[in-house]
Amino acid sequence: MSREGVDVTIYEKEAKGGGLMTYGIAAYKVTPEFCEDEVNYITSLGGIDIKYGQELGKTVSLADLQANYDAVYFGIGVGIARQLNIPGEDLVGVEDAIRFIYDIREKGYPSIPVGDKVAVIGLGMTAIDAATQAKRLGAKEVTIIYRRTQAEMPSTEVELNLAKLDGCTLIWLASPKEIIGENGKVTQLICNVMELSVPDTSGRRSPVETGETITLNVDMVIKAAGQVPYEELVSSNQLKHRNGRVAIDSHCATNIPASLPVVIA
Ligand SMILES: Cc1cc2nc3c(=O)[nH]c(=O)nc-3n(C[C@H](O)[C@H](O)[C@H](O)COP(=O)(O)OP(=O)(O)OC[C@H]3O[C@@H](n4cnc5c(N)ncnc54)[C@H](O)[C@@H]3O)c2cc1C
């Protein structure tokens, strides 16, 4: 938009730009300097003002933005960690992977506590980042738990090998069932042993429980089972959505009428 001669103001809730690239991806993959350079490169185009520490829904409202701008663009990402919805999730020692990585990037390695025996749930990029970071922080054992097999994993082979090179181990075909604790702190993770069903019409094989379980002794569980959109923020602003994903038309306009400043996502 700046290149088209439009003045742009960005409202960013954090103190730095770059989003997940700056806060959510482990620094061994994308350095803070690289993220800063990217943000500086974009703002060097001119006509772009970033207001940091401004959170839509807290310090600024959609009504404020509509009153002050010709158009509002939503680029808030998909930033809420998906919960496992199993017993024991609120025990001390159970962490969200995104929060874990955020804290390491914000506060630095030495200040972030890590367990001795860590289980990481999931096998996407976030899981790999969390597992490698936990190992590099000094965890003696890091076990990645994935409910399907290597053939279905969302992470790349390169990323999987990164985790293996860091000494992380994997348990395939296992899905978390319950987290056990003592004195409020996690001590064990019970997983259902899974098997893959016959392929459905799309050829996809879903994991199903075998009835067997395995129990791991752990003192930290990192949840990396994916992220979900900011559903509450979206619905509280009367935006039509599907499970938090803003509904848009073929021009990327939302349901907010065009007579008001157009809101696009
Ligand atoms: C651990 C991990 C590893 C990844 N590794 C890779 C990789 O190797 N390669 C790759 O291509 N992709 C990777 N990704 C994905 C990539 O980070 C995302 O696809 C990308 O960041 C999405 O960009 P975005 O701008 O849509 O959202 P985000 O990067 O999430 O940016 C959203 C911005 O909106 C801000 N915001 C949110 N809510 C509000 C609010 N209410 N008010 C004001 N500001 C708000 C946020 O602070 C943030 O700055 C990885 C992601 C994760 C989590």
Ligand as a Chemical Component Dictionary entry (heavy atoms), coordinates in Angstrom:
data_LIG
# 
_chem_comp.id                   LIG 
_chem_comp.type                 NON-POLYMER 
_chem_comp.pdbx_formal_charge   0 
_chem_comp.three_letter_code    LIG 
# 
loop_
_chem_comp_atom.comp_id 
_chem_comp_atom.atom_id 
_chem_comp_atom.alt_atom_id 
_chem_comp_atom.type_symbol 
_chem_comp_atom.charge 
_chem_comp_atom.model_Cartn_x 
_chem_comp_atom.model_Cartn_y 
_chem_comp_atom.model_Cartn_z 
_chem_comp_atom.pdbx_ordinal 
LIG C1  C1  C 0 7.553  -22.482 15.802 1  
LIG C2  C2  C 0 7.223  -22.026 14.400 2  
LIG C3  C3  C 0 8.099  -22.292 13.396 3  
LIG C4  C4  C 0 7.813  -21.859 12.102 4  
LIG N1  N1  N 0 8.735  -22.114 11.152 5  
LIG C5  C5  C 0 8.522  -21.638 9.900  6  
LIG C6  C6  C 0 9.482  -21.820 8.885  7  
LIG O1  O1  O 0 10.529 -22.411 9.119  8  
LIG N2  N2  N 0 9.211  -21.349 7.644  9  
LIG C7  C7  C 0 8.028  -20.669 7.380  10 
LIG O2  O2  O 0 7.809  -20.220 6.246  11 
LIG N3  N3  N 0 7.096  -20.487 8.336  12 
LIG C8  C8  C 0 7.300  -20.950 9.580  13 
LIG N4  N4  N 0 6.352  -20.752 10.524 14 
LIG C9  C9  C 0 5.093  -20.096 10.152 15 
LIG C10 C10 C 0 5.199  -18.579 10.082 16 
LIG O3  O3  O 0 5.755  -18.098 11.281 17 
LIG C11 C11 C 0 3.790  -18.015 9.890  18 
LIG O4  O4  O 0 3.231  -18.562 8.735  19 
LIG C12 C12 C 0 3.818  -16.495 9.714  20 
LIG O5  O5  O 0 4.418  -15.897 10.835 21 
LIG C13 C13 C 0 2.374  -15.964 9.582  22 
LIG O6  O6  O 0 2.443  -14.549 9.407  23 
LIG P1  P1  P 0 1.228  -13.606 9.798  24 
LIG O7  O7  O 0 1.682  -12.224 9.540  25 
LIG O8  O8  O 0 -0.011 -14.091 9.149  26 
LIG O9  O9  O 0 0.972  -13.832 11.354 27 
LIG P2  P2  P 0 1.926  -13.539 12.578 28 
LIG O10 O10 O 0 3.358  -13.751 12.250 29 
LIG O11 O11 O 0 1.343  -14.324 13.708 30 
LIG O12 O12 O 0 1.706  -11.987 12.839 31 
LIG C14 C14 C 0 0.548  -11.472 13.444 32 
LIG C15 C15 C 0 0.903  -10.161 14.105 33 
LIG O13 O13 O 0 -0.270 -9.576  14.652 34 
LIG C16 C16 C 0 -0.019 -9.187  15.982 35 
LIG N5  N5  N 0 -1.287 -9.220  16.696 36 
LIG C17 C17 C 0 -2.039 -10.310 17.009 37 
LIG N6  N6  N 0 -3.152 -9.941  17.667 38 
LIG C18 C18 C 0 -3.117 -8.594  17.756 39 
LIG C19 C19 C 0 -3.993 -7.621  18.326 40 
LIG N7  N7  N 0 -5.139 -7.973  18.935 41 
LIG N8  N8  N 0 -3.644 -6.317  18.275 42 
LIG C20 C20 C 0 -2.474 -5.932  17.651 43 
LIG N9  N9  N 0 -1.611 -6.815  17.107 44 
LIG C21 C21 C 0 -1.931 -8.134  17.149 45 
LIG C22 C22 C 0 1.008  -10.166 16.500 46 
LIG O14 O14 O 0 1.721  -9.681  17.600 47 
LIG C23 C23 C 0 1.881  -10.334 15.257 48 
LIG O15 O15 O 0 2.865  -9.339  15.174 49 
LIG C24 C24 C 0 6.611  -21.171 11.816 50 
LIG C25 C25 C 0 5.712  -20.903 12.847 51 
LIG C26 C26 C 0 6.009  -21.315 14.141 52 
LIG C27 C27 C 0 5.044  -21.008 15.248 53 
# 
loop_
_chem_comp_bond.comp_id 
_chem_comp_bond.atom_id_1 
_chem_comp_bond.atom_id_2 
_chem_comp_bond.value_order 
_chem_comp_bond.pdbx_ordinal 
LIG C1  C2  SING 1  
LIG C2  C3  SING 2  
LIG C2  C26 DOUB 3  
LIG C3  C4  DOUB 4  
LIG C4  N1  SING 5  
LIG C4  C24 SING 6  
LIG N1  C5  DOUB 7  
LIG C5  C6  SING 8  
LIG C5  C8  SING 9  
LIG C6  O1  DOUB 10 
LIG C6  N2  SING 11 
LIG N2  C7  SING 12 
LIG C7  O2  DOUB 13 
LIG C7  N3  SING 14 
LIG N3  C8  DOUB 15 
LIG C8  N4  SING 16 
LIG N4  C9  SING 17 
LIG N4  C24 SING 18 
LIG C9  C10 SING 19 
LIG C10 O3  SING 20 
LIG C10 C11 SING 21 
LIG C11 O4  SING 22 
LIG C11 C12 SING 23 
LIG C12 O5  SING 24 
LIG C12 C13 SING 25 
LIG C13 O6  SING 26 
LIG O6  P1  SING 27 
LIG P1  O7  DOUB 28 
LIG P1  O8  SING 29 
LIG P1  O9  SING 30 
LIG O9  P2  SING 31 
LIG P2  O10 DOUB 32 
LIG P2  O11 SING 33 
LIG P2  O12 SING 34 
LIG O12 C14 SING 35 
LIG C14 C15 SING 36 
LIG C15 O13 SING 37 
LIG C15 C23 SING 38 
LIG O13 C16 SING 39 
LIG C16 N5  SING 40 
LIG C16 C22 SING 41 
LIG N5  C17 SING 42 
LIG N5  C21 SING 43 
LIG C17 N6  DOUB 44 
LIG N6  C18 SING 45 
LIG C18 C19 SING 46 
LIG C18 C21 DOUB 47 
LIG C19 N7  SING 48 
LIG C19 N8  DOUB 49 
LIG N8  C20 SING 50 
LIG C20 N9  DOUB 51 
LIG N9  C21 SING 52 
LIG C22 O14 SING 53 
LIG C22 C23 SING 54 
LIG C23 O15 SING 55 
LIG C24 C25 DOUB 56 
LIG C25 C26 SING 57 
LIG C26 C27 SING 58 
# 
